[in-house]
């Protein structure tokens, strides 16, 4: 790691990664020397794709961005941030309802570690309706998802839901 390098984490489940996530990643990567896109492992959450599959889809989807690292973590996000020398957490906001939840999380993280700053990036208006759960639902009903997720995800979703 370079001295004084500004590092941020963009955590999420990414099940699957969407074009909304890619938009946030591209914009956040311009603000920091290094952006760590990290899958939050939550054993209580039922996911469609394995961690390995999600890591692969993310890496293939953001190959055009040079200052990105992709990995996974479990436990408290602020502890993980300290571990990787990150000073910021990136969170995407689609609607007011997202803000209320994210605001509470940001305050909790700050109470746990005042050195970690949460930065909210507002989603591009063309992605404000988009969520991984909606993509999974549309794909499971054989709906068109080409305008919602990267091509690598489209292929994996088709394979996952073919009867």
Backbone torsions as a table, in degrees:
resi	resn	phi	psi	omega
1	UNK	NA	136.3	176.6
2	UNK	-72.4	148.2	177.7
3	UNK	-64.8	139.1	179.5
4	UNK	61.9	22.9	177.7
5	UNK	-71.8	131.5	178.8
6	UNK	-86.6	117.5	-176.4
7	UNK	-120.0	135.6	175.8
8	UNK	-127.3	156.5	176.1
9	UNK	-115.3	135.3	170.5
10	UNK	-114.3	96.1	-177.4
11	UNK	-89.2	155.1	175.4
12	UNK	177.0	174.9	176.5
13	UNK	-85.2	-36.9	177.4
14	UNK	51.7	54.4	-176.3
15	UNK	-120.8	71.9	3.8
16	UNK	-99.7	175.4	172.5
17	UNK	-67.7	139.4	-179.1
18	UNK	-115.7	172.6	175.7
19	UNK	-67.1	-25.0	173.3
20	UNK	-64.9	-43.1	175.5
21	UNK	-60.9	-44.5	-178.7
22	UNK	-60.0	-41.9	178.3
23	UNK	-58.5	-47.0	179.1
24	UNK	-63.5	-43.6	180.0
25	UNK	-60.6	-46.6	-179.4
26	UNK	-61.2	-44.8	-178.8
27	UNK	-69.5	-41.2	179.7
28	UNK	-66.5	-34.4	-179.4
29	UNK	-64.4	-23.2	177.2
30	UNK	-79.3	-14.9	-177.2
31	UNK	-95.7	-15.9	-173.8
32	UNK	-131.8	156.8	176.0
33	UNK	-68.5	-35.2	-178.7
34	UNK	-143.3	134.6	175.1
35	UNK	-119.3	125.4	177.7
36	UNK	-101.8	112.6	175.1
37	UNK	-90.3	116.2	-171.0
38	UNK	-129.7	127.9	177.7
39	UNK	-77.0	122.6	176.9
40	UNK	-81.7	120.9	-179.2
41	UNK	-87.6	118.6	179.8
42	UNK	-128.1	104.5	-175.3
43	UNK	-64.9	-18.7	179.7
44	UNK	-84.3	-13.2	-177.3
45	UNK	-93.8	125.7	177.2
46	UNK	-81.0	120.6	-178.7
47	UNK	-112.3	154.9	178.0
48	UNK	-77.8	-42.1	-176.6
49	UNK	-109.5	148.9	176.0
50	UNK	-67.9	163.8	177.5
51	UNK	-59.8	-44.7	-179.4
52	UNK	-59.5	-42.6	-180.0
53	UNK	-65.7	-41.2	178.3
54	UNK	-66.2	-41.6	177.1
55	UNK	-58.5	-44.4	-179.3
56	UNK	-63.3	-45.5	-179.6
57	UNK	-63.3	-41.4	179.3
58	UNK	-63.0	-49.7	-178.2
59	UNK	-58.0	-43.5	-179.7
60	UNK	-69.2	-29.7	-177.4
61	UNK	-78.3	-23.7	-175.8
62	UNK	-119.0	20.6	-178.0
63	UNK	-57.3	-24.1	-178.4
64	UNK	-78.8	-3.6	-178.2
65	UNK	-108.8	115.5	-171.2
66	UNK	-74.1	-27.3	-171.8
67	UNK	-101.0	36.2	-177.6
68	UNK	-112.9	140.0	170.2
69	UNK	-120.4	141.2	179.8
70	UNK	-121.5	128.1	177.4
71	UNK	-157.3	-160.7	-177.2
72	UNK	-138.6	160.4	176.2
73	UNK	-152.3	161.0	171.2
74	UNK	-135.8	160.6	-178.6
75	UNK	93.5	-162.8	-177.9
76	UNK	-70.5	132.2	-179.8
77	UNK	-60.4	-39.7	-179.0
78	UNK	-65.9	-34.6	175.9
79	UNK	-65.3	-42.1	177.8
80	UNK	-64.3	-41.0	179.2
81	UNK	-58.9	-43.9	177.4
82	UNK	-60.9	-42.6	-178.0
83	UNK	-58.6	-37.3	-177.1
84	UNK	-102.9	12.0	178.6
85	UNK	61.6	30.7	177.7
86	UNK	-83.9	143.6	177.9
87	UNK	-110.5	-4.8	-177.4
88	UNK	-142.9	150.3	173.9
89	UNK	-117.8	128.4	179.4
90	UNK	-96.7	132.8	175.7
91	UNK	-134.0	133.9	176.8
92	UNK	-88.9	140.1	179.6
93	UNK	-119.7	121.7	178.2
94	UNK	-99.2	-36.1	-174.6
95	UNK	-149.5	172.2	179.4
96	UNK	-58.0	-36.6	179.2
97	UNK	-62.8	-36.9	174.5
98	UNK	-62.1	-43.1	-175.9
99	UNK	-60.4	-44.0	-177.8
100	UNK	-59.6	-47.2	178.9
101	UNK	-64.9	-48.7	-177.4
102	UNK	-65.0	-34.7	177.8
103	UNK	-61.1	-46.0	178.2
104	UNK	-62.2	-42.5	179.1
105	UNK	-64.4	-41.5	179.7
106	UNK	-62.6	-41.8	178.5
107	UNK	-65.1	-41.0	177.9
108	UNK	-63.8	-46.6	179.2
109	UNK	-60.5	-39.5	179.3
110	UNK	-67.3	-35.1	178.0
111	UNK	-68.7	-27.1	178.4
112	UNK	-81.8	-32.6	179.2
113	UNK	-156.3	107.0	-177.9
114	UNK	-69.3	-11.0	-179.1
115	UNK	-85.8	-6.2	-179.8
116	UNK	-104.2	123.4	-179.5
117	UNK	-104.8	134.5	174.7
118	UNK	-95.2	131.4	179.5
119	UNK	-117.3	123.1	178.3
120	UNK	-93.9	127.4	172.9
121	UNK	-111.7	125.3	-179.5
122	UNK	-76.7	132.3	-179.5
123	UNK	-62.7	148.0	172.2
124	UNK	-60.5	143.0	-175.4
125	UNK	-57.4	-27.9	-179.9
126	UNK	-74.4	-6.8	179.3
127	UNK	-116.8	6.0	-174.7
128	UNK	-64.7	-23.6	178.8
129	UNK	-88.3	-9.3	-167.4
130	UNK	-87.4	132.1	173.6
131	UNK	-145.7	156.5	178.3
132	UNK	-59.7	-39.0	-178.8
133	UNK	-65.7	-38.1	176.6
134	UNK	-67.2	-38.9	177.6
135	UNK	-61.2	-44.5	178.8
136	UNK	-60.4	-42.1	-179.1
137	UNK	-65.5	-47.0	179.6
138	UNK	-61.1	-45.5	-179.8
139	UNK	-63.5	-39.6	-179.1
140	UNK	-65.1	-22.2	179.1
141	UNK	-102.1	18.7	178.3
142	UNK	62.0	31.6	177.6
143	UNK	-84.1	165.5	-178.7
144	UNK	-77.5	122.2	-179.2
145	UNK	-121.8	7.3	-177.7
146	UNK	-57.6	-30.1	-178.6
147	UNK	-92.4	6.8	-175.0
148	UNK	-113.8	-28.2	-174.2
149	UNK	-138.4	159.5	175.5
150	UNK	-61.5	156.3	-176.8
151	UNK	-54.9	-40.2	-179.9
152	UNK	-60.7	-34.1	179.1
153	UNK	-73.7	-40.0	178.0
154	UNK	-54.8	-48.5	-178.8
155	UNK	-60.7	-43.8	-179.4
156	UNK	-67.0	-38.4	-179.7
157	UNK	-67.0	-42.9	178.3
158	UNK	-59.8	-46.5	179.8
159	UNK	-62.2	-40.0	-178.2
160	UNK	-65.0	-37.1	-173.3
161	UNK	-103.4	1.0	179.3
162	UNK	-68.0	139.3	-173.6
163	UNK	-89.8	NA	NA
